[in-house]
Amino acid sequence: MSATTTLEPVANPRAPLFRRLPVVSHFNKSVGLQRFMLVVGLVLTGIFLITALAAPLLAPYGFAQLSDADGSFPTQQAPGGKHLLGTTVGGYDVLSRVIWGTQTALLVIIVAVVLSIFAGVILGLLSGYIGGWLDRILVVVADAIYAFPSLLVAIVMAIVISGGESSLFGGIMAAAISITVVFIPQYFRVIRAETIRLKAEPFVESAKVVGASNIRIMTRHIYRNATRTLPLIFTLNASEAILTLAGLGFLGFGIEPSSAAEWGFDLNKALADTTSGIWWTGLFPGLAIVWTVLGLTLVGESINDLNDPRLRGRKRSGRKDDGGPSAAQAAIELEVRAQ
C-alpha cells in the first residue's frame, strides 16, 4: 500500500509541543468529513491499543484456558452466560481469544514496521545522498522486491524460521520479517526522494562549506526534514501488517492456540463451523480484523489528505466563500511562508 507524498502541514512553531504532534496538528487542521474520518479512525485505533495493553485485565480467561473452577469449558457453546461470545470447537473462550489477539497483532506491527523504518531510512539516506553506483544498485533491488508477494514471503519465512511449527516466536518473526522485506522499499523510496531534494538546498551547501562531514549532514540536517512523512506511511503499513499476519494464520502457518491468540488462525479453525450454523467462532475474530484495519486506514488516509494544503483549502472554501483569495491559495501561501 503506497502513500502519496505531498506537502506536510507545518505546525506553528510557537504553539505548545502537544499541539505540534503529528496527529494532533492534523486534527486541528481538519474540518467536516475529514475530521469525522480522522476521529473514527482514532477511536478504533485507540480501542485496539487500549485492549492490547490491558488484555490481562480485560480478558475473562487466558488465551489457552480450557477450564475454570466449575470444570471444563463446553465446546461450541452459543454466546451467553459465562462466555459472552461463545466458545470454539476446541473449548476456548472466543472473547478471550479476540482480546488476547490484539497483543499478537500489536507485537507484529511493532517488530515489522520498526525494522522496516530503521532499514529503509538508512538505505534511503545513503542512496539519495551518496548517489552513483550505490544508488543505482539499491533502486534496482527495491524495484525487484515488489515482485515478491508479502504473503508468499511470509510462508517461506515461517518454514525457515520455525520449520513450519506455529510457535509464538516463529509466527511473529515470520510475519514481521516478511513484512519488513516488503515494506523497506516504500520507506527507502520516500527517504531517497526527500534526500535528493534536500541535499541541493542552501543550508546543506552551507554545511559543506563550513566543513561538516557527510555523516553529520545526513544525521543533523537531512534526516529530520526527510522523515516528516513517516507517521503517514506507518499508519498505512500497520494495517497491511495485520492483514499479512491474518492471512498467514488463515493458511495454516499462524500461531498455535496453545502459544498465543491469533485472529487468522482462529478464522481457519472456524471454517468447518459455518456449515453447521455456528457463526460466532468466525464472526468476532473477523470483525476484530476489519475494525482494526479500518481504524488504522482511516487515520492514514486522513493524514494523507491533510498533508496536502490544497485539499484542506478546498474543504474550507466549501464552508465559507467571502469573495477574496481562495482558501486553497491561502493555505499554500501559508505553507510557503512557514518554511
Disulfide bonds with the S-S distance in Angstrom:
none
